[in-house]
Amino acid sequence: MANDMQNDSSFSSVHERLKATLARNVMLARRAKFLNQGELAERANHTRQTLAEIETGVADPSLSTIVDFANALNINPFMLLLGDGDFSLLVEMSEELRVK
């Protein structure tokens, strides 16, 4: 029982961290494309309110919603979930998996 509570807490922590990462990355990508929230929301076929909730970390968007915004930004969806240290981790993992 205690282990289940610890797992729930770990999941919750990771979940909140991913929402915060998504919020930051969507906002940065939108600004890099010189789009306001309304323009990006329209391109993604979502409301500006939905985008605002994602960018503030309030929303818990579905995978299809993340893909919609990534497509509207013309980037790979996984880029919206990469945290600060994730890119270097991916490089390390790819080097370890490389066939010698």
For each residue, the residues with C-beta under 8 A, 3 or more apart:
1: 4 5
2: 5 6
3: 6 7
4: 1 7 8
5: 1 2 8 9
6: 2 3 9 10
7: 3 4 10 11
8: 4 5 11 12
9: 5 6 12 13
10: 6 7 13 14
11: 7 8 14 15
12: 8 9 15 16
13: 9 10 16 17
14: 10 11 17 18
15: 11 12 18 19
16: 12 13 19 20 57
17: 13 14 20 21 83
18: 14 15 21 22 81
19: 15 16 22 23 57 59 60
20: 16 17 23 24 57
21: 17 18 24 25 81 82 83
22: 18 19 25 26 54 57 61 66 80 81
23: 19 20 26 27 54 55 56 57
24: 20 21 27 28
25: 21 22 28 29 79 80 81 82
26: 22 23 29 30 51 54 55 69 73 80
27: 23 24 30 31 55
28: 24 25 31 32
29: 25 26 32 33 73 75 79 80
30: 26 27 33 35 36 37 40 51 55 73
31: 27 28 34 35
32: 28 29
33: 29 30 40 73 74
34: 31
35: 30 31 39 40 43
36: 30 39 40
37: 30 40 41 48 51 52 55
38: 41 42 48
39: 35 36 42 43
40: 30 33 35 36 37 43 44 51 69 72 73
41: 37 38 44 46 47 48 50 51
42: 38 39 45
43: 35 39 40 72
44: 40 41 51 65 68 69 71 72
45: 42 68
46: 41 50 51 65 68 69
47: 41 50 51
48: 37 38 41 51 52
49: 52 53
50: 41 46 47 53 54 59 61 65
51: 26 30 37 40 41 44 46 47 48 54 55 69
52: 37 48 49 55 56
53: 49 50 56 58 59
54: 22 23 26 50 51 57 58 59 61 65 69
55: 23 26 27 30 37 51 52
56: 23 52 53 59
57: 16 19 20 22 23 54
58: 53 54
59: 19 50 53 54 56
60: 19
61: 22 50 54 65 66 69
62: 65 66
63: 66 67 77
64: 67 68
65: 44 46 50 54 61 62 68 69
66: 22 61 62 63 69 70 77 80 81
67: 63 64 70 71 77
68: 44 45 46 64 65 71 72
69: 26 40 44 46 51 54 61 65 66 72 73 80
70: 66 67 73 75 76 77 79 80
71: 44 67 68 74 77
72: 40 43 44 68 69
73: 26 29 30 33 40 69 70
74: 33 71
75: 29 70 79 80
76: 70 79
77: 63 66 67 70 71 80 81
78: 81 82
79: 25 29 70 75 76 82
80: 22 25 26 29 66 69 70 75 77
81: 18 21 22 25 66 77 78 86
82: 21 25 78 79 86 87 90
83: 17 21 86
84:
85: 88 89
86: 81 82 83 89 90
87: 82 90 91
88: 85 91 92
89: 85 86 92 93
90: 82 86 87 93 94
91: 87 88 94 95
92: 88 89 95 96
93: 89 90 96 97
94: 90 91 97 98
95: 91 92 98
96: 92 93
97: 93 94
98: 94 95
99:
100:
